[in-house]
Amino acid sequence: MKGSTAYRSIQQRGLHIGLLPETAAAVNPSTPITLDHDLDVLPEAGRRLTVGQYAGHVEDLAARLWAGGVRPGEHVVIYKTANADHWMLACAVSRIGAVVVNLSPALDAATVGVLLGRLGGPTLLTDGPTLDRLAGVDLAGLTRRVVTSAADRPGTVSLAGLAGAPRVRPVLRGLDEAAVVTHTSGTTGIPKLVVHTPRTQAVRLVPQWRLLALLRRRETVAIHVPFVHSRMVAAMSLALLRQYPVLLLRENDPAVVAEHLLAHRPALVEALPNSLMEWEHLTRDPRMPFASVKVFSSTFDAIHPATMSRLLKASARRGALFFQIYGQSEVGPAVGRAYLRPFAHKANGRCVGWPMPRGAARIRVVGKDGKRPTESRPGRIQVAWPGLARTYHGEQERYDSNRDGEWWGTGDVGYVTRLGCLHLLDREVDMIPGVRSSLQIEDVVLGALEELSELVVVQGPAGEAVPVVCTHDDAPLDRERWRTAAAAFPQLADPVQIPQAELPRTATLKVQRLELARRFTAPPGQSPAPRPTDPKG
């Protein structure tokens, strides 16, 4: 079977991640998968696998789950220590027709308890350390059973104890039935559970399939994406079907990342925007860890032009490019844009891209007053296509309230230029009076001050724009350099410097802007005033 044939088959029957490993193995069983850590559930498997071996492990784990009592149609919540075995276990759950519910290990126990209750008695798949974190949660009342991936605890089903279970035939979910559930970032409270189907997951591969065609040879693809995120489904699916060797990275420490990049020399690196920002200083490493990279790819959030420019200049590849995708969990990839080395530093960071051709999402921006949205009068960004998530589990009314027929409201504001480029200015709930775009300010100042590792503009207690800054190694901010860089933005208050470790972040490392802003609005000893609810959550 050829990769293109398998891809066309997936577009017809939907993407079932339980079958993906064996589908990829039918294309090429020898495609290598390398990890930067050991698998918790199968430590003996090592860090170097082939796709054929990977498919065998998924089939084995599916058999163990079946022997442990899991059946088709059940919700199986995977909430465990961050590890590449999370995606392997998700495939195993899917293979027996159960519904995968991916919860980030960054979620606290109280939040997990609420989500377990919302799911109505699911199976919980976890590990020993994570189980200890849930000590205060009524698991007996909230779950059907608890399965442990790397521990043997009283009252639980241990996967290790089910080794050798007889293999079972795969069970497929219907094309439009719930198959994988992920969650929103939870920046304003309890996350929403986003439901994906085989159809929606397959549709989301369409625009990205062409991106990988930029790699003419079968070179290594390095993926540094949360294992629980819907983006992981697309990243792994595309790489394996195209037979690209995969380097799966968990560690974020730049020194560790550099060693793996040097050892494996990937041609494509996909990572979170904030991870790429943390790795920026590697561009000055004389060993040139990014020299082999032909394509940098990032989604989840807009990325600053200065970061893109520095990364591209660190590549030794002719025609190296940075491909940015704008989207969200409910939407998938909405628009995209390629940045080339000679021009990335001049790019307008608010231009997040154009709709991608042939079968991709459609975009519109709706003005509040019926007039055409512009930079000074932005409108609400909406997306329509078959790749939209089907619903929020247990919150259908909330989901419906965010749809306008076929159009989904992203919660972002911006406008479309006459050349068709979508400009993202801010999230609607983050807009500050007198500030056209906080994100644009951040782009400009970060580009001017290399010593900054992060800059976030939030609303202060009197409605002022407060720039919160972090520096590399938490070095003291040079106030004179700051005043020069920020001179074009007189609406900014004096900067507030905090240690990078104190920035509140989501599971995908986005800064929780509303939470950060609350630190400036609550008097000592009092709870902060409530802020508007972010529809993206």
Phi, psi and omega in degrees: 000137176269155179301320181294325177294316178297321179297315179297322178297319179296321179296333180275318186255356181094161179267112176252107187295340176293334178261348186302312181301317181286331174296315178294324179293328177292331176286311179198100183291345185267358178304125184277145172235120182245138180247156174261014180202168178275152175283128178296317186283333181223068184299335180285349183290337180081186184255359179235113181237161165257164177299324177299315177295320179300314179299321178295321178294320178298316179297320178296313181293326176298319178297320179295318178297319178298315179296333178279359174107357180288137184227164181304142177089344178289150168273128176242110180276122175257109181224102187206177177305139180302122184194149180296344178291345177301313181289326176296317178292324177298318177298320180294318178299314180297325184298332179259017172082009176275165182263120181283131173238107183269117176246134181291139174295348177285345179288142179279166186299319181298318179295317179299321178300318178296316182292323176299318178295325180293334184272352172070054175081054179278171165279138176253123177251114188216194176222176185302305181301322180288325177299322177298323179294336183265017185304328181271003182261137180284075182295327180298324181272340186258344184235157176282320177200161175242124179249132180254135181272334186213042179195163176232100184244147178303137177080007179240164174260122182264125177296326178300323180286351181254013178303140180087005179301144180299139180294151181234155179287146180293150177238125184260140172284157176295156186304326182245020175268156176301133180234315180226134178242125173244184181226157177285174188289339179070034182291342183236018180147212181292129180298155174267146180266113187265124186263124177247146180244167174304324180292310184296324180292323179290317181301323183293344178284339191304303184291334184276339177302322182285330179299317182291344176294346178293339177270107185287329180252163179276081181257166185292139174249121178263127183240121175234081184227143177306131184297341183271350191275151178300333179296331180296325178301310181292316183300312181291319181300312184294315182296315184290320180293330178270003174066032177273133172303138185246133170248111181264117184254131172255321185289144180249349180302120183306322180296319179291316180300318181301318181298320180289321178296321179291325182285327188249345176046064181292150175268338178228134176238121174246125182207167176293147178306317182288333173293316179298324176296319180292334181271359186305320185292348175292343178293344178261002179291123182298343178282348177056065181296340179262009186300327185276353191280122176270322183227125166261137181226139179210146177223205179075316187200157175294148182242149186285139180304323181298321178295314179300316182297315181295320179294315181296323179291340179275353177271141177261005183277137175292134178071022178302144181218158175247121180252118180256134177243131175258130178185193176202171186303319182288339191252323191081199181288120185260306177223163180213163179206139176260137177244132180259156186305315185292342189240353187300322183292340179265357187294148171276109184297344179278345175277102185268355171135184181245154173304140181275148190282163169052090173084009181265183185290153172255147185236143168215156177238123186255121179281153181286333186251011181083353178272162180295124180297143178225179179299321181275346180222070186289161178238183183272132181276130179231153184228143176221132170177168182292352180277358179298140175304149188286320184192177163260123181299126177076003181221054183299320181297321179295320177297311182299326182293342181261003179250146174235086187067239180276354187263137179252131178276120184282340185087359178261157176238149180179206179200166178249129180287170179293343175270001174092007180276133177278123176255121178262121183261315181191166164283145186302320183285348181262359183294140183242131179305133178083359180243117182294318180202113175297323182296324179293319176301315181297319178304310186294312185288321177297325178292333183271335186240096182294340181287346179278132173264341177198147174217126180227123179263120181232168182274130179274181186296334180257016180085004180283160178270112183257117176276119177260123187240150171230146180241160176299131181059019178057033177293151180300140180288133174281104187294327180292317176296323178299312182300322179293314183292328185261010185299331182283357184233073183295344180286351181283138171284178177297145182291147175246118180264133176227157175297144181304324183294343182270357177291124176288130185231158173273180179296336178260021174070009172292144175287133177278091188297319181294320178295319178297318180295326181299334180294342180259354185250349183256124174298154180306132178083357180244154177286144179292153177293144179294147176249164179302152179282134177276119181298338178280338177068000000 
